[in-house]
Amino acid sequence: FIAAKLEAFVERGTKKDFTGKDVDDIVTVVCGRAALLNEIYTASNPEMRQYIALEISNMMKNPSFADVEGHFNHLPQEIRHRLLSILSERLKQICDMA
């Protein structure tokens, strides 16, 4: 699922739009699925793991990546900060799988 969403994000040419549906789906799954890290790490296809790690890394290097925080603006501040912390930690762990 993550690989498909990353591919859609890249192919749509929306690499500067971190407020779109593809990124929203990625953020939701990364924050909400604790097993995701293990699923990526144990993926039978190492090329897929590399692809996911590379594209997440590219996203995080993009100056527009800060717009991801907007996905949490509707939440109370305490919850928003907690989810941003989870998101940041898990994305870094995914990048480390490269």
Disulfide bonds with the S-S distance in Angstrom:
none
